[in-house]
Amino acid sequence: MKRRDFVATAAAATAVSGANGKLAIQGGEPVRRKPFPSWPVQDASEEKALVDVLRSGKWGRLGGKAVEEFERRYAEMLGARHVLATANGTSALITSIHALGIGPGDEVIVPPYTFVATINVVLLNHALPVFVDTDIETFQMDAGNVEAQISERTAALVPVHMAGGAADLDRILAIGERRKIPVIEDACQAHLGEWRGKKLGTLGTAGCFSFQASKNLNSGEGGAVVCSSDDLLERCYTFHNNGRGRRNTGADFRYRSGGANLRLTEFQAALLLSQMKRVEEQSRRREENARYLTSLLRQIPGIQPVRNYDGCTRSAWHLFMLRYDARAFSGVKRELFLRALAAEGVRASGGYRPLNKEPFISETVTGKAYRRIYPAKLLDQWEERNRCPANDALCEQAVWLTQTMLLGPREDMAQIAEAVAKVQRLAGELAKV
């Protein structure tokens, strides 16, 4: 759709919608009444997969076949050497952190714009999270700020491929290689995303995925660690299996290390094997719709869709993210903009808050346990060291659309853009509320 055609269509729709062209929140007719596609997508194949496991009598990975089959198939899909299935994405991160020997006294480089699990796994190991500010245009960790946050204590770099786009892996991997620091890719939102043609999660020392209910590949809960090292795979397997290696079977109760029970069940693996049949087609549809929606939203004053790095040859589009500039909407605050958009039939959210400012993190790193591990001066300077002004600004501007909204027809994208354009055009009336 050319700019003039889109603007004319949106203007005409606004002119005729509702009583005297009113916004739906003010009593006008909404742009859209039809719901967006539901999630998860399932049919008889998922039912059969679950029943087959049920009838097999082998419901856990020890003795079952579905988990190993999923690991093999997912490795093929990613072009990875090894995949280890885990209970969830958090478990994948915990397993990787432990397998790499990261613990008390270490620092781990993390972004402030991510789900809290990325930080929780660091704190659970009594390591110190060190935040790198966000590139506000891409919503990713700003690789240009990584080097300045590295110290002699740095034990890992954990870039998050936020919303399925890619962090700047050229620069981050180069830093890791030069400094001899492992890179753990948090690819929990990035199924089938790519960096220069290679699947996200396969380029670092380890990659971690989530199959939680909202994810593009979904089994309710589930996760995976991806790596190329045979030794690292064995350490991951041993940790996630309560310290028992692959060759520990039956009554062989020798333990190679400490660990936890973080295994995936056969039921979840069976669901994943069935869901994998759709994931490529769904991913392509999200890509096409995201490209079209981006072209429409860029034409609306005050709306700036996320920018992916040139090296990101494929985004997973787990979220469609944009920045909202209230100045182009007659000063209407983002919260009111979101309410007006929802009234038009397009529900969106404001996304994450600044993680580096969460009180529980500062309370943890300045608490008794951490003061026994780290120098007082280091902890006293933690808050100042971890200021992230670009991320603070992003958290005030961000707007998210969920991945399910990208699974419908092309017309859905036009309606999303039409709803945003309508709110923008009538923002002056909304500002009077």
LOROKE-777894 format. One line per field, with one value per residue (C-alpha): y, x, z; residue number from 1; residue in one letter; chain. Coordinates in steps of 0.05 Angstrom, whole numbers, plus 5000, padded with zeros to 4 digits. Layout:
# residues N
Y Y/... .
X X/... .
Z Z/... .
i NUM/... .
aa A/... .
ch A/... .
END
This chain:
# residues 433
Y 5000/5067/5123/5165/5106/5087/5158/5167/5101/5115/5185/5160/5106/5157/5204/5152/5112/5122/5180/5242/5206/5194/5147/5083/5101/5163/5126/5118/5054/5013/4998/4923/4877/4810/4776/4762/4689/4649/4611/4555/4525/4451/4395/4320/4310/4339/4296/4233/4251/4258/4195/4155/4176/4162/4092/4078/4081/4118/4189/4214/4220/4165/4105/4145/4162/4228/4274/4245/4248/4321/4337/4304/4339/4407/4402/4388/4447/4494/4464/4452/4397/4385/4400/4383/4390/4421/4435/4507/4565/4586/4516/4520/4584/4555/4492/4532/4578/4519/4478/4536/4541/4610/4626/4669/4724/4725/4780/4766/4818/4824/4872/4911/4900/4827/4780/4774/4701/4725/4760/4710/4655/4699/4716/4643/4628/4686/4718/4793/4819/4877/4914/4941/4997/4986/5008/5044/5033/4958/4944/4901/4904/4960/4922/4987/4991/4920/4930/4985/4939/4882/4872/4818/4785/4778/4705/4708/4753/4740/4777/4768/4764/4807/4793/4747/4799/4790/4824/4850/4783/4805/4852/4811/4746/4783/4812/4744/4712/4767/4768/4692/4701/4651/4679/4649/4669/4678/4658/4642/4687/4674/4607/4605/4675/4682/4721/4722/4659/4619/4603/4645/4604/4566/4618/4627/4579/4559/4580/4575/4568/4570/4532/4567/4577/4644/4624/4612/4539/4519/4460/4498/4494/4470/4493/4472/4484/4485/4477/4449/4422/4349/4364/4421/4378/4324/4375/4404/4336/4316/4379/4376/4303/4312/4301/4235/4228/4194/4128/4128/4080/4041/4030/4064/4121/4151/4226/4267/4335/4372/4385/4390/4355/4400/4346/4354/4304/4258/4293/4360/4331/4298/4365/4398/4346/4359/4435/4434/4414/4484/4528/4544/4564/4606/4639/4658/4687/4730/4755/4775/4809/4844/4871/4898/4926/4961/4995/5021/5044/5082/5129/5150/5209/5191/5116/5084/5008/4968/4967/4901/4901/4887/4821/4797/4760/4733/4755/4707/4765/4737/4809/4867/4926/5000/5066/5116/5191/5227/5294/5271/5251/5318/5299/5238/5193/5123/5091/5129/5115/5040/5045/5081/5030/4972/5005/5004/4928/4927/4908/4925/4932/4977/4921/4914/4960/4977/4913/4947/4989/4932/4939/4864/4863/4920/4889/4823/4850/4894/4841/4797/4740/4784/4825/4761/4748/4815/4876/4929/4983/4942/4933/5005/5028/4976/5023/5078/5029/5000/5063/5053/5120/5096/5037/5083/5124/5061/5035/5099/5094/5020/4988/4913/4872/4797/4745/4718/4784/4770/4703/4730/4754/4817/4855/4849/4889/4944/4947/4952/5010/5041/5039/5072/5125/5139/5151/5195/5237/5246/5252/5325/5303/5248/5297/5336/5277 .
X 5000/5029/5032/4979/4932/4941/4932/4870/4840/4855/4827/4763/4755/4764/4714/4658/4673/4625/4582/4613/4680/4689/4741/4711/4733/4689/4628/4647/4647/4711/4756/4754/4707/4735/4784/4855/4878/4878/4938/4959/4941/4925/4886/4879/4955/4969/4914/4943/5013/4990/4949/5007/5052/4996/4987/5061/5066/5132/5118/5188/5251/5286/5261/5218/5232/5196/5246/5305/5267/5251/5323/5345/5292/5303/5378/5365/5318/5369/5430/5459/5506/5471/5403/5385/5312/5296/5235/5230/5271/5292/5318/5358/5391/5404/5434/5480/5503/5519/5553/5599/5619/5591/5578/5595/5647/5631/5597/5550/5535/5460/5410/5359/5304/5286/5242/5264/5286/5350/5369/5340/5386/5447/5422/5406/5479/5501/5535/5529/5487/5518/5472/5489/5443/5395/5399/5333/5320/5329/5307/5370/5432/5476/5539/5578/5570/5590/5666/5660/5621/5671/5717/5765/5704/5664/5647/5594/5560/5485/5454/5379/5349/5291/5223/5257/5303/5378/5427/5489/5525/5583/5607/5586/5617/5681/5686/5674/5728/5778/5766/5758/5689/5633/5571/5504/5450/5382/5341/5279/5237/5276/5254/5280/5309/5375/5440/5473/5436/5452/5399/5399/5420/5473/5528/5550/5580/5509/5439/5375/5304/5235/5173/5128/5054/5063/5123/5124/5140/5097/5087/5058/5126/5192/5261/5326/5401/5438/5513/5568/5615/5609/5638/5590/5531/5551/5558/5490/5458/5489/5467/5395/5392/5409/5483/5475/5507/5478/5509/5480/5421/5376/5407/5473/5472/5540/5539/5586/5565/5511/5449/5373/5315/5303/5282/5228/5171/5151/5083/5115/5163/5105/5069/5132/5141/5070/5076/5140/5101/5070/5127/5160/5096/5074/5142/5139/5069/5093/5151/5107/5055/5108/5141/5074/5054/5121/5111/5043/5061/5122/5074/5039/5070/5096/5102/5170/5171/5230/5293/5330/5406/5430/5459/5390/5371/5308/5268/5223/5174/5153/5130/5119/5149/5146/5160/5105/5118/5064/5083/5053/4989/4973/5010/4966/5002/5019/4971/4912/4936/4935/4865/4841/4874/4842/4774/4786/4795/4872/4899/4972/5016/5071/5121/5176/5196/5270/5297/5359/5314/5274/5279/5288/5352/5385/5361/5393/5460/5467/5442/5479/5497/5527/5566/5599/5621/5637/5676/5633/5658/5636/5566/5560/5575/5529/5470/5512/5549/5484/5448/5415/5385/5368/5330/5293/5269/5250/5208/5167/5156/5150/5087/5080/5034/5034/5058/4987/4965/5014/4982/4919/4908/4940/4875/4888/4952/4915/4864/4919/4949/4881/4866/4932/4921/4851/4876/4931/4884/4834/4885/4866/4797/4827/4873/4814/4790 .
Z 5000/4979/5030/4997/4992/5064/5089/5047/5070/5144/5138/5105/5158/5213/5182/5179/5242/5300/5317/5284/5275/5349/5379/5406/5476/5469/5441/5368/5327/5336/5277/5293/5329/5307/5354/5332/5324/5388/5416/5417/5351/5358/5325/5329/5320/5389/5419/5388/5411/5483/5482/5452/5510/5560/5534/5530/5606/5599/5618/5637/5594/5632/5592/5544/5471/5456/5491/5454/5388/5400/5417/5352/5309/5341/5330/5257/5252/5283/5249/5319/5343/5409/5441/5513/5531/5599/5642/5618/5591/5661/5673/5608/5633/5702/5671/5626/5682/5727/5672/5658/5731/5743/5816/5877/5861/5787/5746/5688/5634/5621/5588/5628/5576/5584/5624/5697/5689/5654/5719/5768/5744/5758/5828/5843/5833/5876/5817/5806/5748/5710/5663/5594/5569/5512/5439/5438/5364/5365/5438/5444/5488/5462/5442/5441/5517/5534/5538/5589/5637/5635/5694/5718/5751/5686/5675/5620/5570/5564/5505/5499/5429/5451/5418/5368/5337/5345/5390/5354/5353/5309/5363/5424/5400/5381/5451/5482/5438/5451/5526/5532/5562/5545/5510/5531/5481/5514/5453/5493/5448/5384/5353/5281/5285/5248/5249/5180/5160/5223/5274/5338/5398/5358/5353/5425/5475/5493/5472/5513/5489/5522/5501/5552/5534/5499/5458/5383/5395/5454/5501/5560/5595/5568/5547/5514/5518/5452/5446/5402/5456/5475/5544/5557/5536/5585/5641/5624/5622/5689/5724/5698/5719/5793/5781/5745/5677/5615/5634/5705/5699/5745/5814/5795/5846/5833/5824/5781/5809/5845/5805/5802/5768/5707/5658/5604/5607/5550/5546/5532/5482/5445/5442/5415/5361/5338/5343/5303/5241/5239/5265/5198/5164/5224/5226/5152/5162/5220/5178/5120/5164/5206/5143/5118/5185/5192/5124/5146/5216/5192/5157/5222/5259/5328/5314/5304/5293/5319/5276/5267/5257/5186/5211/5233/5170/5203/5263/5301/5314/5382/5393/5347/5383/5369/5404/5418/5418/5456/5425/5359/5396/5427/5490/5504/5554/5531/5581/5552/5481/5498/5527/5464/5419/5458/5450/5375/5379/5380/5449/5463/5524/5548/5558/5609/5665/5678/5709/5736/5780/5810/5886/5897/5856/5894/5960/5940/5917/5978/6027/6076/6029/5976/6027/6049/5978/5945/5969/6002/5955/5894/5921/5945/5874/5841/5830/5800/5755/5729/5707/5639/5615/5544/5573/5620/5561/5522/5579/5576/5500/5484/5457/5444/5399/5412/5361/5352/5322/5265/5247/5214/5143/5113/5127/5201/5193/5156/5213/5266/5228/5216/5290/5307/5253/5279/5350/5323/5281/5338/5393/5404/5427/5470/5503/5530/5571 .
i 1/2/3/4/5/6/7/8/9/10/11/12/13/14/15/16/17/18/19/20/21/22/23/24/25/26/27/28/29/30/31/32/33/34/35/36/37/38/39/40/41/42/43/44/45/46/47/48/49/50/51/52/53/54/55/56/57/58/59/60/61/62/63/64/65/66/67/68/69/70/71/72/73/74/75/76/77/78/79/80/81/82/83/84/85/86/87/88/89/90/91/92/93/94/95/96/97/98/99/100/101/102/103/104/105/106/107/108/109/110/111/112/113/114/115/116/117/118/119/120/121/122/123/124/125/126/127/128/129/130/131/132/133/134/135/136/137/138/139/140/141/142/143/144/145/146/147/148/149/150/151/152/153/154/155/156/157/158/159/160/161/162/163/164/165/166/167/168/169/170/171/172/173/174/175/176/177/178/179/180/181/182/183/184/185/186/187/188/189/190/191/192/193/194/195/196/197/198/199/200/201/202/203/204/205/206/207/208/209/210/211/212/213/214/215/216/217/218/219/220/221/222/223/224/225/226/227/228/229/230/231/232/233/234/235/236/237/238/239/240/241/242/243/244/245/246/247/248/249/250/251/252/253/254/255/256/257/258/259/260/261/262/263/264/265/266/267/268/269/270/271/272/273/274/275/276/277/278/279/280/281/282/283/284/285/286/287/288/289/290/291/292/293/294/295/296/297/298/299/300/301/302/303/304/305/306/307/308/309/310/311/312/313/314/315/316/317/318/319/320/321/322/323/324/325/326/327/328/329/330/331/332/333/334/335/336/337/338/339/340/341/342/343/344/345/346/347/348/349/350/351/352/353/354/355/356/357/358/359/360/361/362/363/364/365/366/367/368/369/370/371/372/373/374/375/376/377/378/379/380/381/382/383/384/385/386/387/388/389/390/391/392/393/394/395/396/397/398/399/400/401/402/403/404/405/406/407/408/409/410/411/412/413/414/415/416/417/418/419/420/421/422/423/424/425/426/427/428/429/430/431/432/433 .
aa M/K/R/R/D/F/V/A/T/A/A/A/A/T/A/V/S/G/A/N/G/K/L/A/I/Q/G/G/E/P/V/R/R/K/P/F/P/S/W/P/V/Q/D/A/S/E/E/K/A/L/V/D/V/L/R/S/G/K/W/G/R/L/G/G/K/A/V/E/E/F/E/R/R/Y/A/E/M/L/G/A/R/H/V/L/A/T/A/N/G/T/S/A/L/I/T/S/I/H/A/L/G/I/G/P/G/D/E/V/I/V/P/P/Y/T/F/V/A/T/I/N/V/V/L/L/N/H/A/L/P/V/F/V/D/T/D/I/E/T/F/Q/M/D/A/G/N/V/E/A/Q/I/S/E/R/T/A/A/L/V/P/V/H/M/A/G/G/A/A/D/L/D/R/I/L/A/I/G/E/R/R/K/I/P/V/I/E/D/A/C/Q/A/H/L/G/E/W/R/G/K/K/L/G/T/L/G/T/A/G/C/F/S/F/Q/A/S/K/N/L/N/S/G/E/G/G/A/V/V/C/S/S/D/D/L/L/E/R/C/Y/T/F/H/N/N/G/R/G/R/R/N/T/G/A/D/F/R/Y/R/S/G/G/A/N/L/R/L/T/E/F/Q/A/A/L/L/L/S/Q/M/K/R/V/E/E/Q/S/R/R/R/E/E/N/A/R/Y/L/T/S/L/L/R/Q/I/P/G/I/Q/P/V/R/N/Y/D/G/C/T/R/S/A/W/H/L/F/M/L/R/Y/D/A/R/A/F/S/G/V/K/R/E/L/F/L/R/A/L/A/A/E/G/V/R/A/S/G/G/Y/R/P/L/N/K/E/P/F/I/S/E/T/V/T/G/K/A/Y/R/R/I/Y/P/A/K/L/L/D/Q/W/E/E/R/N/R/C/P/A/N/D/A/L/C/E/Q/A/V/W/L/T/Q/T/M/L/L/G/P/R/E/D/M/A/Q/I/A/E/A/V/A/K/V/Q/R/L/A/G/E/L/A/K/V .
ch A/A/A/A/A/A/A/A/A/A/A/A/A/A/A/A/A/A/A/A/A/A/A/A/A/A/A/A/A/A/A/A/A/A/A/A/A/A/A/A/A/A/A/A/A/A/A/A/A/A/A/A/A/A/A/A/A/A/A/A/A/A/A/A/A/A/A/A/A/A/A/A/A/A/A/A/A/A/A/A/A/A/A/A/A/A/A/A/A/A/A/A/A/A/A/A/A/A/A/A/A/A/A/A/A/A/A/A/A/A/A/A/A/A/A/A/A/A/A/A/A/A/A/A/A/A/A/A/A/A/A/A/A/A/A/A/A/A/A/A/A/A/A/A/A/A/A/A/A/A/A/A/A/A/A/A/A/A/A/A/A/A/A/A/A/A/A/A/A/A/A/A/A/A/A/A/A/A/A/A/A/A/A/A/A/A/A/A/A/A/A/A/A/A/A/A/A/A/A/A/A/A/A/A/A/A/A/A/A/A/A/A/A/A/A/A/A/A/A/A/A/A/A/A/A/A/A/A/A/A/A/A/A/A/A/A/A/A/A/A/A/A/A/A/A/A/A/A/A/A/A/A/A/A/A/A/A/A/A/A/A/A/A/A/A/A/A/A/A/A/A/A/A/A/A/A/A/A/A/A/A/A/A/A/A/A/A/A/A/A/A/A/A/A/A/A/A/A/A/A/A/A/A/A/A/A/A/A/A/A/A/A/A/A/A/A/A/A/A/A/A/A/A/A/A/A/A/A/A/A/A/A/A/A/A/A/A/A/A/A/A/A/A/A/A/A/A/A/A/A/A/A/A/A/A/A/A/A/A/A/A/A/A/A/A/A/A/A/A/A/A/A/A/A/A/A/A/A/A/A/A/A/A/A/A/A/A/A/A/A/A/A/A/A/A/A/A/A/A/A/A/A/A/A/A/A/A/A/A/A/A/A/A/A/A/A/A/A/A/A/A/A/A/A/A/A/A/A/A/A/A/A/A .
END
